[in-house]
Amino acid sequence: MLKKYLSSLAFATLIAFVHNGLIATCDAVEMAAQISNDRDIKVTTMLHAIPADTKTWTFEVTLETHTQALSDDLTKSATLIVDGKQYLPLAWDGAPPGGHHRKGLLRFRAVVPQPRSMELQIRLAGDKSPRSFKWLIK
């Protein structure tokens, strides 16, 4: 019983770290969402699984607001940072600019060899600094 409780407590703690925008590990919390909520715009990102033989990396991105139109072109406002190098998206497959709710897939060319960590930055119009989402890969 104590072992089950400690396991549940460890999992809940990990989820709390992920939910608060801290680092998520891809194998432990493969699909855990990371959230940035600033200027009444909520951005949620999830890194899809990264098989070793994949040619692209996919991030699910959701933008939500009730105060303004979401008109950013995510292929121009997102950057993937791996080992200090910046990579631009290959494509955005999702809702077009406009409206209050957008969801889609942001795709990047896979970096080889697979790094130990990566950071997705998204700078929306009006943001003073980019929103940062980080993952550790094992």
N, C-alpha and C positions, 0 to 999 in steps of 0.2 A: 504494500500500500504506500509506504514512504517513497519507494523507488518511483512509482507511478506519479506521485505528487511532485517529486523533484523534477521528473521529466517534463511534466506539464508546466511547471514553474519556469524551467529553462526555455521551453518553447514560447511561452507567453512573454518572457523577457526579450527574446530574440525578435518577436513580432513587434514589441514596443519600440525597439531600436530601429527597425525598418520603417515603422509607421512615422517615426519622428524625423525621417530623412537622413538617418545615419547609414552606415555602410551595410549592404546586404551581400551575403555570399550566394553565388549562383547554385551551388549544389545543395546547400542546406535550405534555402528559401528561394527555390528556382523561379517562382512566379510572384514573389512578394512585391507589392506595390510600394513605390516611394512617392511621397507627396510634398509639393511645395505650394503653400497657400499665402500669396502676397498680393497686395493691391486688389483684393476682391477677385483674383483669378486663381483658381485651383488647377494645378498641373499634376497629373498622376502619370507615372511612368512604370512600366514593367519590362524587364529584359526577358525575352523568350530564351528557352534553352539554347545552348551553344554546342552542338555536336562538333567534334574535332574536325570533321570533314566538310563543314558547311562553308559556303562561299560568301554568304551575307549574314549579318547580325541584324536582328529585328527587335525593335523596341515598340511596345504598345504605348501610345500617348493619348491621354484624354485631357481636354481643356474645358473648364466650366466657369461661367461667370453669370451674374445677373445685372451687371452695371454697364457693359460696353460690348461692342462687336469684337469678336476674335478674328482679326484680319491678318494675322502674321502668316507668312510663307515659311513653313517649318523647314523646308530645304535650305533656306537662307538664314534662319535664326537658330538652328541647332548645329552643334559641333561635338564630335566624339574625340576625346583626348586619351591617347594610349602612349605610355612611356614618353610623355612630353610632346608628342606629335599630334597635330590636329587633323581630323578627317571630316570631310563634308558628307552629308547624306547622299545616297544614290537616288532615293525616291521617298515620297510621302504618298501612301496609299490610304486615303481616308477623306473625311469631310473637307470640302473646299473652304477658303477663307470666308468669314462672316458668321453671323449668328452668335448664340450664347453657349452652345455645346458642340464640341468637335471631338472626334475620336478617329484614330487611324493607326497605321503602322509606319514607323520611320525606319528605313533600311540603310545600312552602311555595309561597305565592302569589309569582309572579315580581315582582321589583321593577323598575319602569320609571321612568326609562330604566335600561338595564342598567349596573350599577356596574362600576368597575374592579377591585374586590376584595370579598370577603365572608368572613365567619367563622361557622362553625357551632360552637356551644358545647353540650356535653352534660354535665349534672351528674347523676351517679348517686348514689343513696343512699349516704352515707358518704364521698363525695368532699369534700375541704376546699375545692376550687375547681373550676370547670368545666373539662372537657377541651376544648381548642381546636383546631379544624381550619380552616386558612386557604387561600384560593384567590385567585390573581390572574387576572383575565379580560381578554383582549385584544380 
